[in-house]
Amino acid sequence: MPKIKHIALTTSDPDKVAAFYKEVFGMEEVGRSGDSHVYLSDGDLNLTIRTCKDNDAVDVGEQGAGFSGIHHIGFLVEDVEGFVAKVQNAGGTRLTPPITDRAESGYIPGPSNVEAKVTGPDGVVIDVSTAGWLGISTGSEMASTLP
């Protein structure tokens, strides 16, 4: 059964928003990607706080460039292609091409990688992963570092 393991917030001030979630909810900072992404975790869920998307992003979403708020959610699944087919059969749309070899596609196996991006029929962006995200439990191990 797919499990929600990732939520991404977009904001103009990732440091300020991350500080709020750390102070109020006790989330732990588990990584950063430059000044644009702060990765937080409660051990089971990854909360990525990132700068706002621009119009060139494949997953800019219905909200458009500069949107601040919940941008997308991520599900941990056992079979990416099977799940994407299920999404499409239910009226969703695939945003990224199939990834048959993650290394050749520029995706390195491990936490914080997404094998597919899709949308539901309402335009909400959904990340799909078999590897999971930084700082989450995947059932058998705890992802703890960026690849």
CORLINLIN-V302168 format. One record per pair of residues at least 4 apart in sequence whose C-alpha atoms are under 8 Angstrom apart, sorted by the first residue. I is the first residue (numbers start at 1). J is the second residue. Records with the same first field share a line. If there is no record, write none. Layout:
I: J / J
This chain:
1: 77
2: 75 / 76 / 77 / 78
3: 75 / 76 / 77
4: 45 / 73 / 74 / 75 / 76
5: 44 / 45 / 46 / 73 / 74 / 75 / 76 / 132 / 133 / 136
6: 45 / 46 / 47 / 48 / 73 / 74 / 75 / 133
7: 45 / 46 / 47 / 48 / 70 / 71 / 72 / 73 / 74
8: 47 / 48 / 49 / 50 / 70 / 71 / 72 / 73
9: 47 / 48 / 49 / 50 / 68 / 69 / 70 / 71 / 72
10: 14 / 49 / 50 / 51 / 52 / 53 / 67 / 68 / 69 / 70 / 71
11: 17 / 49 / 50 / 51 / 52 / 66 / 67 / 68 / 69
12: 51 / 52 / 66 / 68
13: 17 / 51
14: 18 / 35 / 36 / 37 / 38 / 49 / 50 / 51
15: 19 / 38
16: 20
17: 21 / 49
18: 22 / 38 / 40 / 49
19: 23
20: 24 / 25
21: 25 / 26 / 27
22: 26 / 27 / 28 / 29 / 40
23: 27
26: 42
27: 40 / 41 / 42
28: 40 / 41 / 42
29: 38 / 39 / 40 / 41
30: 39 / 40 / 41 / 134 / 135 / 144 / 145
31: 38 / 39 / 40 / 134 / 145 / 146
32: 36 / 37 / 38 / 39
33: 37 / 38
36: 50 / 51
37: 48 / 49 / 50 / 51
38: 48 / 49 / 50
39: 46 / 47 / 48 / 49 / 134
40: 46 / 47 / 48 / 49 / 135
41: 45 / 46 / 47 / 134 / 135 / 136
42: 46 / 135 / 136
43: 135 / 136 / 137 / 142
44: 135 / 136 / 137
45: 135 / 136 / 137
46: 133 / 134 / 135 / 136
52: 65 / 66 / 67 / 68
53: 57 / 60 / 64 / 65 / 66 / 67
54: 60 / 64 / 65 / 66
55: 60 / 64 / 65
56: 60
58: 95 / 96
59: 95 / 117 / 125
60: 64 / 65
61: 71 / 123 / 124 / 125
62: 123 / 124
63: 67
67: 71
71: 124 / 125
72: 124 / 125 / 126 / 127
73: 125 / 126 / 127
74: 126 / 127 / 128 / 129
75: 126 / 127 / 128 / 129
76: 128 / 129 / 130 / 131 / 132 / 138
77: 83 / 128 / 129 / 130
78: 130
79: 83 / 130
80: 84 / 115 / 116 / 128 / 129 / 130
81: 85 / 98
82: 86
83: 87
84: 88 / 94 / 116 / 118
85: 89
86: 90
87: 91 / 92 / 93 / 118 / 120
88: 92 / 93 / 94
90: 121
91: 120 / 121
92: 118 / 119 / 120 / 121
93: 118 / 119 / 120 / 121
94: 116 / 117 / 118 / 119
95: 116 / 117 / 118 / 119
96: 116 / 117 / 118
97: 116
98: 115 / 116
99: 105 / 115 / 116
100: 105
101: 105
102: 106 / 107 / 108 / 109 / 115
103: 107 / 108 / 109
107: 113 / 114 / 115
108: 113 / 147
109: 113 / 131 / 147
110: 131 / 132 / 133 / 143 / 146 / 147
111: 131 / 132 / 133 / 134 / 135 / 143 / 144 / 145 / 146 / 147
112: 131 / 132 / 133 / 134 / 146
113: 129 / 131 / 132 / 133
114: 127 / 128 / 129 / 130 / 131 / 132
115: 127 / 128 / 129 / 130
116: 127 / 128 / 129
117: 125 / 126 / 127 / 128
118: 125 / 126 / 127 / 128
119: 123 / 124 / 125 / 126
120: 124 / 125 / 126
131: 138
132: 136 / 138 / 143
133: 143
134: 143 / 144 / 145 / 146
135: 142 / 143 / 144 / 145
136: 142 / 143 / 144
137: 141 / 142 / 143
138: 142 / 143
